[in-house]
């Protein structure tokens, strides 16, 4: 697996979280939220300070996801889609 694939694997989609918008590592923080903070002038360090559970590679993953999306790639097909926790089959 190459570095970009590793980064994109950090982006997940859960239909039960934010209407299926891309999120980071299956947590309740949307890719678009991180990008909005950066677009508003927040630094990467500032975002990491505000959200201590995020990692620098999470920010890189958001930027790569946005770049690939704007470049016309179907990155949604490449991210992991998870079922809601309540609808997961029991083991």
Backbone bond lengths (Angstrom), bond angles and torsions (degrees), N, CA, C in turn:
res aa  C-N    CA-C-N  psi(-1)  N-CA   C-N-CA  omega(-1)  CA-C   N-CA-C  phi
1 X - - - 1.454 - - 1.534 107.51 -
2 X 1.329 115.77 132.57 1.460 118.42 179.38 1.528 111.13 -85.71
3 X 1.306 114.99 170.79 1.472 121.63 -174.69 1.536 112.30 -58.57
4 X 1.326 117.82 -42.36 1.461 120.04 -179.74 1.527 111.56 -65.52
5 X 1.306 117.37 -37.92 1.469 120.15 176.90 1.522 110.42 -65.01
6 X 1.337 116.88 -39.55 1.461 120.38 177.07 1.523 110.73 -60.37
7 X 1.335 115.98 -42.71 1.463 119.29 179.14 1.525 110.79 -65.41
8 X 1.325 117.11 -46.28 1.464 119.62 -178.86 1.522 112.13 -64.32
9 X 1.318 117.69 -25.21 1.469 120.04 176.69 1.522 112.18 -67.17
10 X 1.316 117.51 -14.58 1.466 121.27 176.58 1.529 111.46 -76.49
11 X 1.313 116.81 -17.47 1.463 121.53 -178.74 1.522 108.30 -94.15
12 X 1.313 115.65 126.57 1.461 120.87 -179.94 1.520 109.79 -127.82
13 X 1.304 114.35 166.08 1.465 121.07 176.64 1.520 107.32 -131.99
14 X 1.322 114.63 127.61 1.466 120.99 173.86 1.517 107.33 -124.76
15 X 1.307 117.49 119.42 1.464 120.10 -179.26 1.525 113.62 -54.74
16 X 1.339 117.62 -26.65 1.463 121.17 -177.82 1.532 113.13 -88.56
17 X 1.329 118.10 0.38 1.466 121.30 -179.74 1.523 108.70 -119.52
18 X 1.319 116.67 119.56 1.465 123.31 178.43 1.529 112.53 52.10
19 X 1.315 116.78 37.52 1.460 120.77 176.45 1.518 114.03 63.61
20 X 1.318 116.91 25.04 1.460 120.15 177.91 1.517 114.26 86.63
21 X 1.331 117.11 13.71 1.466 119.66 176.27 1.530 108.87 -70.29
22 X 1.322 117.00 152.78 1.467 119.81 178.00 1.531 111.01 -61.53
23 X 1.326 115.25 134.33 1.459 122.22 179.66 1.528 109.24 -127.40
24 X 1.310 116.02 169.32 1.457 121.64 -177.10 1.525 109.98 -97.89
25 X 1.311 115.03 124.74 1.470 123.57 174.85 1.522 113.40 44.59
26 X 1.314 115.79 41.31 1.460 121.80 175.18 1.533 113.18 65.47
27 X 1.331 116.62 15.61 1.466 121.01 178.34 1.526 109.51 -95.85
28 X 1.286 115.68 169.95 1.460 120.73 -179.45 1.524 111.73 -88.21
29 X 1.326 115.53 55.82 1.461 120.83 171.28 1.525 107.18 -137.58
30 X 1.325 114.71 120.62 1.461 121.17 -174.18 1.526 111.39 -80.33
31 X 1.320 115.15 146.38 1.457 121.84 175.13 1.526 109.02 -55.06
32 X 1.322 117.03 -43.61 1.459 120.46 -177.27 1.531 111.80 -63.03
33 X 1.313 118.17 -29.79 1.466 121.33 178.71 1.531 110.37 -67.03
34 X 1.320 116.18 -44.75 1.469 120.08 178.25 1.520 109.72 -63.85
35 X 1.321 117.06 -44.25 1.464 120.43 179.71 1.524 111.65 -63.67
36 X 1.319 117.15 -37.75 1.469 120.36 178.13 1.525 111.16 -63.60
37 X 1.318 116.50 -39.71 1.460 119.98 176.99 1.521 110.89 -62.57
38 X 1.310 117.20 -44.46 1.462 120.97 179.10 1.528 110.89 -65.38
39 X 1.328 116.71 -41.55 1.464 121.26 179.52 1.523 111.93 -64.81
40 X 1.329 116.15 -29.49 1.466 121.00 179.38 1.530 112.06 -79.53
41 X 1.327 116.39 -1.43 1.458 119.47 176.72 1.511 115.17 105.84
42 X 1.314 116.81 -1.41 1.465 119.80 177.79 1.523 108.79 -67.74
43 X 1.307 116.42 142.85 1.459 120.49 177.32 1.527 109.77 -84.40
44 X 1.314 115.62 163.30 1.464 120.16 175.63 1.521 109.04 -58.46
45 X 1.324 116.48 -43.50 1.463 120.38 179.30 1.524 111.13 -61.41
46 X 1.319 116.81 -38.93 1.461 121.00 178.05 1.515 112.53 -64.31
47 X 1.333 116.20 -42.35 1.472 120.13 177.95 1.525 109.54 -63.23
48 X 1.332 116.65 -43.53 1.463 119.99 -179.85 1.528 111.53 -65.59
49 X 1.313 116.90 -32.33 1.470 120.60 176.12 1.524 110.83 -68.80
50 X 1.339 115.63 -43.47 1.469 120.49 -178.67 1.523 112.42 -69.46
51 X 1.315 116.46 -29.61 1.465 122.35 -177.45 1.528 108.36 -128.12
52 X 1.323 117.86 78.48 1.462 121.39 -173.31 1.529 115.13 -63.02
53 X 1.321 117.55 -15.22 1.457 120.65 177.86 1.525 111.79 -80.57
54 X 1.344 117.46 -11.35 1.456 121.04 177.10 1.518 110.48 -83.01
55 X 1.307 115.14 155.03 1.460 122.57 176.81 1.527 108.68 -116.95
56 X 1.308 115.94 157.25 1.457 120.98 -179.67 1.545 110.90 -54.39
57 X 1.323 117.62 -38.82 1.462 120.22 178.57 1.531 112.27 -66.69
58 X 1.324 118.51 -23.88 1.463 120.47 174.42 1.527 110.13 -64.65
59 X 1.330 115.78 -41.65 1.470 120.61 178.53 1.531 109.04 -64.96
60 X 1.319 116.36 -45.34 1.470 120.59 178.35 1.531 110.39 -59.46
61 X 1.324 116.02 -39.68 1.462 120.41 179.52 1.530 111.11 -63.25
62 X 1.315 117.07 -40.60 1.471 121.06 178.54 1.525 110.93 -62.86
63 X 1.314 115.98 -44.08 1.465 120.24 -179.46 1.525 110.22 -66.47
64 X 1.318 117.39 -42.73 1.466 120.81 178.09 1.520 110.61 -63.14
65 X 1.329 116.76 -42.72 1.462 120.99 178.46 1.520 110.34 -59.24
66 X 1.326 117.37 -45.62 1.463 121.32 179.47 1.520 110.83 -63.88
67 X 1.320 116.78 -43.98 1.464 120.80 179.52 1.529 110.49 -60.28
68 X 1.314 116.05 -49.57 1.460 119.81 -178.62 1.533 110.97 -62.82
69 X 1.325 116.54 -38.68 1.472 120.10 178.90 1.520 110.95 -63.14
70 X 1.326 116.61 -45.79 1.464 120.83 -179.17 1.521 112.13 -69.47
71 X 1.311 116.45 -26.74 1.462 120.60 178.38 1.527 111.47 -76.78
72 X 1.316 116.75 -3.47 1.456 121.04 176.33 1.509 114.43 91.40
73 X 1.329 117.31 7.72 1.453 119.25 177.46 1.526 109.15 -78.49
74 X 1.282 115.87 152.67 1.464 121.05 179.41 1.520 108.97 -91.40
75 X 1.323 116.35 69.70 1.458 120.25 -176.57 1.520 112.25 -69.69
76 X 1.311 117.73 -23.42 1.469 118.76 177.88 1.524 110.12 -60.30
77 X 1.339 116.07 -30.48 1.461 119.60 178.66 1.522 111.96 -70.96
78 X 1.332 117.09 -19.13 1.457 121.32 -175.00 1.518 113.57 -96.01
79 X 1.319 117.39 -15.78 1.460 118.78 -178.51 1.517 110.14 -86.13
80 X 1.291 115.00 158.32 1.455 121.40 -177.23 1.520 110.12 -78.87
81 X 1.310 116.61 124.31 1.464 121.42 176.29 1.522 107.28 -98.95
82 X 1.315 115.90 123.58 1.463 121.52 -178.35 1.520 109.64 -109.14
83 X 1.300 115.26 145.03 1.455 120.18 174.17 1.518 108.33 -75.91
84 X 1.309 115.37 158.88 1.458 117.98 175.21 1.520 108.61 -64.31
85 X 1.293 116.03 150.81 1.464 121.48 -178.13 1.525 110.57 -59.66
86 X 1.319 117.00 -36.87 1.456 119.74 -177.15 1.525 111.72 -74.32
87 X 1.344 118.06 -21.27 1.460 118.61 -177.77 1.531 112.17 -101.85
88 X 1.334 117.34 3.54 1.456 120.11 178.40 1.520 109.39 -70.34
89 X 1.339 116.15 138.74 1.459 117.58 177.89 1.529 110.42 -67.18
90 X 1.319 115.54 144.24 1.471 118.26 179.09 1.514 109.49 -78.39
91 X 1.328 114.49 152.65 1.474 120.06 -176.69 1.504 111.66 -83.06
